[in-house]
Amino acid sequence: MTDLDIAQSVTLRPILEIASQLGVRAEELTLYGQDKAKISPQILDRLDIVPRGRYVLVTAINPTPLGEGKTTTSIGLAMALTRLGRRTALTLRQPSLGPVFGVKGGGTGGGHAQDRKSTL
């Protein structure tokens, strides 16, 4: 299967369902269709009284031509935390800069990862 075939074979989860799982209220969203939304900065006022969550940053300083495995590690950590019953959100920022610098192929990590409920 090609990446396009895989992407077209899945059913996107409604953004309201995902937001609800993360504790974001519908009125705190500006919807762009059924699968995209922006979160209002007003959520910060409500969350100011809630205990802070934890933030995990996966980084590396010495890249190799094959990469460091940060994307795979990040996905694995998110899956493990979900399996432990933690409310988890994963954001892959700049998933691969290797192709920009010509040091590896054109893939951006994550393989065939899709947005789905964890079934672990």
C-alpha positions as a printed Julia matrix, in Angstrom:
120×3 Matrix{Float64}:
   0.0    0.0    0.0
   1.16   3.51  -0.71
   1.04   6.31   1.86
  -1.93   7.76  -0.04
  -3.78   4.42   0.07
  -3.2    4.18   3.82
  -4.32   7.77   4.43
  -7.48   7.28   2.38
  -8.33   3.96   4.05
  -8.84   5.41   7.53
 -11.84   7.25   8.88
 -10.89  10.5   10.59
 -12.15  10.88  14.14
 -14.26  14.01  14.72
 -12.18  16.78  16.28
 -14.85  17.29  18.95
 -14.32  13.69  20.11
 -10.55  14.17  20.29
 -10.94  17.51  22.09
 -13.31  15.96  24.62
 -10.79  13.22  25.4
  -8.2   15.91  26.11
 -10.53  17.96  28.31
 -11.1   20.75  25.78
 -14.68  22.05  25.73
 -16.56  22.59  22.47
 -17.0   26.31  23.18
 -13.21  26.65  23.41
 -12.82  25.57  19.78
 -13.16  27.32  16.45
 -14.12  24.5   14.1
 -12.85  24.19  10.54
 -15.04  21.35   9.3
 -15.34  18.07  11.21
 -11.65  17.26  11.6
  -9.8   20.53  12.29
 -10.06  23.25  14.93
  -8.16  26.02  16.65
  -8.18  26.2   20.44
  -9.16  29.57  21.9
  -6.59  31.26  24.16
  -9.45  31.65  26.69
  -8.86  28.02  27.67
  -5.82  29.27  29.59
  -8.08  31.12  32.05
  -9.96  27.91  32.85
  -6.83  25.78  33.04
  -5.08  28.26  35.33
  -6.79  26.63  38.32
  -6.1   23.05  37.18
  -2.92  21.25  38.3
  -0.27  21.43  35.59
   0.36  18.48  33.33
   3.74  17.11  32.37
   5.66  17.98  29.24
   8.16  15.56  27.73
  10.61  16.82  25.11
  12.48  14.26  23.02
  15.58  15.75  21.42
  19.08  14.86  20.25
  22.2   16.89  19.59
  24.33  14.7   17.3
  22.31  13.65  14.26
  23.47  10.75  12.13
  22.65  10.15   8.45
  20.02   7.64   9.61
  18.54   9.91  12.28
  18.32   9.43  16.02
  14.89   7.8   16.26
  13.21  10.74  17.99
   9.91  10.33  16.12
   9.73   6.61  16.85
  10.66   7.2   20.5
   8.01   9.93  20.83
   5.29   7.72  19.35
   6.33   4.85  21.62
   6.23   7.08  24.72
   2.78   8.39  23.82
   1.47   4.87  23.26
   2.95   3.67  26.57
   1.46   6.58  28.54
  -1.92   5.95  26.92
  -1.7    2.29  27.86
  -1.04   3.34  31.46
  -4.32   5.26  31.37
  -2.81   8.74  31.1
  -4.51  11.4   29.01
  -1.91  11.86  26.28
  -1.39  14.18  23.33
   1.55  13.88  20.94
   2.77  16.67  18.69
   5.56  16.01  16.22
   7.14  19.35  15.44
   9.5   19.33  12.47
   9.35  15.53  12.24
  12.45  15.36  10.07
  14.89  17.98   8.9
  17.28  15.43   7.39
  15.84  15.79   3.87
  16.19  19.58   4.11
  19.92  19.2    4.69
  20.28  16.36   2.18
  21.48  13.83   4.77
  18.73  11.23   4.38
  15.66  10.29   2.34
  12.45  12.25   1.9
  10.44  10.52   4.64
   9.38  12.52   7.68
   9.28   9.77  10.27
   6.31   8.12  11.87
   5.99   5.45   9.2
   2.36   4.55   8.71
   1.2    6.21  11.95
  -2.4    7.4   11.91
  -4.65   9.19  14.41
  -6.51   6.34  16.06
  -7.57   5.26  19.5
  -4.91   3.16  21.15
  -5.81  -0.52  21.18
  -2.89  -1.69  23.28
